[in-house]
Amino acid sequence: MKITLIDAGKRFNRDWIFRHLSFEFKTGRSYAITGSNGSGKSTLLQAIAGAIDLSEGTVKYENGDAGISPERAYQYISFAAPYLELIEEMNLPEFLNFHAGFKPFLPSLNTATIISLLGLQGADHKQIRNFSSGMKQRVKLAQSIFSDTPVVLLDEPCTNLDADGIALYKKLIGDYCTGRLVIVSSNDRQEYDFCEEAIPIMDYK
């Protein structure tokens, strides 16, 4: 899988968030989008995901020698961010099974295994509305990292996580993201210290 930005730019009203950004992201490598709060990291990550349109330039998706239309790119991408909502009326098994109906999990995993890996066995009967913010963030990471997609996009992945949660995040990255294309948007080095290449967003203002 390869994602290519060609002279990409995004603006809101008259303000350019980023501009003239050309970059190639390849499967098997991990990348960090870095910058201060409010600098546009999340906007760039959403543009890469195809969740928002560019104001100028192009984003191309390719799987091997085959091009992928932007309308179908979501099938190859999983995305986790603190601002994405969970279905809080469901309990955890219900939510994971619902998610798997749209985007299956990696072949080696099932709902019970995922709950165990997250350390949430004792809470699987509760509605997600009753989870702590850290527990919810673990679920958000799970639906991204465990989905059977070649691309994993993570926006500030350790938000609301305690030390044990951060250790879990790093273990999940090491165990389940090898050989995939991973892009992390963050201003916290512990969230992206495994990444091989950094893209400072302020270089494209």
Sequence and secondary structure as in RCSB ss.txt:
>XXXX:A:sequence
MKITLIDAGKRFNRDWIFRHLSFEFKTGRSYAITGSNGSGKSTLLQAIAGAIDLSEGTVKYENGDAGISPERAYQ
YISFAAPYLELIEEMNLPEFLNFHAGFKPFLPSLNTATIISLLGLQGADHKQIRNFSSGMKQRVKLAQSIFSDTP
VVLLDEPCTNLDADGIALYKKLIGDYCTGRLVIVSSNDRQEYDFCEEAIPIMDYK
>XXXX:A:secstr
 EEEEEEEEEEETTEEEEEEEEEEEETT EEEEE  TTSSHHHHHHHHHTSS  SEEEEEEEETTEEE GGGGGG
GEEEE TTS   TTSBHHHHHHHHHHHS B TT  HHHHHHHHT GGGTTSBGGGS HHHHHHHHHHHHHTBS S
EEEEESTTTT  HHHHHHHHHHHHHH TTSEEEEEES HHHHTT SEEEEGGGG 
